[in-house]
Amino acid sequence: MMSSDHSRERSLAMAIVALAGVLAVVADGYFSRANLTDLFLASVPVLIVALGATLVIVSGEIDISVGSVFAICSVVAGLSSKAGLPVPAVMLVVVLAGGALGALNGVLVAFAGIPSIVVTLATMIGLRDALRWATQGAWVEDLPASFQWLGFSQSAYPMATAAAVGLLVVLMAWGARHLAAGRAIYATGSNAVAARLAGLDIALVKCSVFTLAGVLTGVAALVNAARFNQIPSNSGLGLEMKVIASVVVGGAAITGGRATFAGTVLGVVLLGAIGPALTFLGVSAYWERAIQGAIILAAVSAEAWPARRSHHAGAPADVHV
């Protein structure tokens, strides 16, 4: 359900403005060009993965393997570039790797009928351990200069990335509302039985969503890897927490059927700003996860409270019937 109620987005926007106001007064260095650029480049991979996770959650499923897929795609990007492949070929290889790992999750969930939390927990652990065994924990180092910034200059890369990601968000939001495939995802998450009776291939929809999420995770890994001259084999640790938190805080119903991409973007901005803000405010960074957890709990509680109140209000009538 793509609701026209944008109260969650307005609340998030107000929270972001309030945080910015506090920082402007007590830590104006937060808004230096260098810090904002670093903050943006660190948040972009999270946002790209979160866009895919939004579709997965809308379909009524969940994917907690994105951190491990991100790590594998990062290493694939580094090894491909060191093998001498041109940047377009590296992009293709990484996207295919991400799509293949996403499709693995999708097949197990959609066609084997295994719950997504079980499948993605297994692949999260299995893929991470397999990568650790394959690399022996070694980083991919000495990446070629041609791979850095994906061929852009260091100053142009943030602007090119912003344009590409902005276009991606617009296209996904437009497709979710206007394309049959997008409406099928929302219909599947809202009521899978009704969607099946309406003629939708539920298994194909869910498999496609996981595959697309894998592709976007590969894109995110590529965008992140291009910023550095070495790639750690443990990339993406904790990424699934940031991604799912951003989507839920952005207003997605964890049970499926409802979410907006604008909400996901705002969720990424708010949660991504907290860590650096604590540093500038002189607060221990250890509080970051606690604050994120409190925000998630508040968001989920705000989502559940109206439904719970409505249920209790309707209980007496149900008893009499």
N, C-alpha and C positions, 0 to 999 in steps of 0.2 A: 504494500500500500504506500503510494507516494503522496503523503498527506500534505495539504497546503498549510498546515499549522507549523509555523517556524519558530515557536516559542523557545525550543532548545537552542537553536542557532542564535537567537537574540540574547539568551542568557549567557552563552559562551562568549559572544562578542562583547557583552558588557563586562564579563570577568576579565577578558584580555585587556580591554581598555582600562579597567581599574588597576590591573597589575602594571600596565604601562605607565599609568599616572603615578603610582607609588615609586616606580623605578626612576621616572623623570625627576622626581623631587629629591630622592635620597641617593641615587646612583646613576647620574646622567651619562656616565661612561658606558653604560649598557648599550646606549644607542649610537656608539661609534660605528663608523662604516665597517671597520674590520670585524667587530664583534657580531654585527647583524649579518654580515656575509658568512661568517663561520657558522652562526646559528642556522641560517637558511640552508647552507650546504649540508649540515648535519641532519636537518629535518627532512630534506627532500627524499632520501631513501626510505625513511619511515613512512612518509606520505604515499609514495608509490606502492609500497607493500600494503598499506592500509586501504588503498583503493580496491585492490584485489580482495582483501579480507572483508571489505564492506559487502561485496557481492556474495562471498561465501556465507556470511552471517545472514544476509537477506534471504538466501536460499534455505535457511534453517539449519545450516551446518556450522562447523568451526574448524579452523586450521591452526594448530599450534606448532607446526613443523617449519614455519617460515624462516626461523632463525637458522636452522640447519640447511635448508635449501639455499638461503642467502650465502652461507659460508661456502658451500660447494660451488655455487655460481661465481663467487668472488675468486676462488682458486682457479676455476676453469678460465676465467677472464685473464688472470695473470699468466697462467701457463700458455694459453693460446697466443697472447701477445709476445711472450718470450720465444715462442716457436716461430715467430716471424710473420704471423698472419696480419694482414692489413686490418685497420680498425673496423671497417664494415663487416669483414669476415668474423672478427672477434665478437662483434655484436650479435651476429647470427648464431654463432656457436653457443654463446651464453644464453640467449633467449630460448634456443632449442633445449638446452640442458634444463633450464627452469621449467619450461613447458612439459618436458618429459617427467620430471619429478612431481609436478603438479598433477599430471595425468595419472601417475601411479596412485596417488592419493584418491583421485576421482574414481578410478576403476574399482578400487577396493571399497569405497563408500557406496558408489552408485550401483555397481553391478554385483559385487560380492555381498552387499548388505551389511557390512560391518560399520558400527557407529563411528562417526567422524572423529570423536574425541579419542577413541581407541586407536584408530588408524594413524592419526597424525601424531599421537604420543609415541607410537611405535616407530614411525619414520623419523620423528624428531631425534629420538635416541639412536636409532640404527644408522641414520645418515651421518650424524655427528661422530659416532664412534668409527664408522667406516672411513670418514675423512681423516680422522686422527690417525688411524692405522695406515692409510695410504700416504700421508705426508710425514708421519712420525713426529707431528707437531711442528715441523719446520715451516717457516714463512716463505712465501714466494717473493724473492728479492730481486733488485736490479731490473726493474721493469723498463722496457725501452722508452726513450723520450717520445717517440711517436704515439705511444699509448696515453701519455699524460694529457689530461684535460680533453681526451677524445679528439685531438687535433685542433682544439680551440686554444687561444691564448689564455693565460690564467685570469686575466681581467675580463675577458669576454665569456668565459665559461659560466659564471653565475647567471648572466643575463640570458644566455642561450638555454640554460637549464630551466630558468624561470618561465621562459616562453614555451618550452616544450611541455613542462609539467602543467602549466596553466591550460594549454590546449588539450592535454590529456584529460584533465578534470572536466572541462567543458564538454568534450566529446562523450565521456562516460556518463555524465549527467544527462546529456541530450539523448543518448542511446537508451538509457534506462527508462526514460519517459516516452520516447517516440518509436523505438524499434520493437518489433514483436519479440525478439530475443530478450530484451531488457524487461518487458512486461511479463514474460514467462518466468523469469527469475523471481520477481516479486510475487507472482501468483503461486509459484511452487512453495515459497516460504510462508505465505499467508495461509494456504490450505492445500496441502499436497493431494489430498483425496479429490477435492473439487477440481484441481488443475488436471489431474489424470482423467477424470470424467469428461473434462472439456477437450480432451484429445492431446494434451501435452505429454511428451516423453520425459517423464520426471528424471529417469536415470541419465538420459543424455544431457538434460539441463544441468544436473549436479556435477556430472563429470566435466562438462565444458567449463563450469564455474571454477572448479579446482585447477583445471588446466590453465585458464586465463590468469588465475591468481599466481600460479607458478611462473608464467611468462613475465608478469609484472615484478615478481620477486627477482627474477633474473635481470630485468632492466634496472631495478634498484641497486643490485649488487654491482652492475657495470658502472652506473653513475657514481657510486661510492668509491669503487676501486680506482677509477681514473684520477682521483684527487691525490693519490699517494704513489710513492715509488716502491712500496712493498705491501704485501697483503698477508695479514696474519691468518693462520689456518683456523683460528677460533672466532672469526668474524661472526657477527650476528647474535652473540650471546645476549639473551634478554630481549631480543627484538620482538618476539611474539607477545611479550607483556606490553610493550609500548604500543604495538599495533592494535591489539584487541582493546586495550584501554582507550585508545584514541577513538576507535569506532564506537564503542559503547558510550563514552562520554559525549560523543557527537550525536547521540540520540538514536542509535540503532537498537532495535528490539532484539535481545539475545536469542529469543525464540524464533526469529525470522519474520520476514514479510514487511519490515519497515526500516528505512534508513535513508539518509540523504548524503550526497557527496559533499555538500557545503558543510554539513555537520562534522563529517570526518576531517575535512581540512581544518576547521576551527579546533577540533579536538587535538589534532597533531600540533597546531600552533600553541595552544594552551599548555599541554603537557610537555612539549619540547622547550618551552620558555622557562619552566620552573627550575630546572637544574642550574642553568647559568644565572638566573635571577637570584637564587640562594647564594651563589658565590659572590655576586656583587653586593648583596645585602649583608654579607659577613656571617651567614648562617651555614652550619655544617652541611656538606653535600649528602650526608647520611640521611637527612630528613627528606630528600627528594622522593624516595619510594614511598615513605609514609604519607606524604602529602598527596602523591598520585593515587595511593590507595584510598585515601579519604575522599578524593574527588570522584573516583570510580564508585565508591559506596554511596555517595550522595546522589550521583546520577542514576544508579540502579534503583535506589530507594525512591527517588522522585518519579521514576517510571512505574514502580510497583504500587505506590501508595494509592493513586486514583483507582486502579483496578481492584485493589483490596477493599477500599472504601465502598466502591460500587457493589462488590460481591456481598459485603455485609449488609448494605442497604437493601439488597434484593432478597436476602435470605428468608425473611418472614413470609414474603409472598410465595416463595418456592415451597415453603413448608405447607402452607394452606392449600396450595394446588395439589 
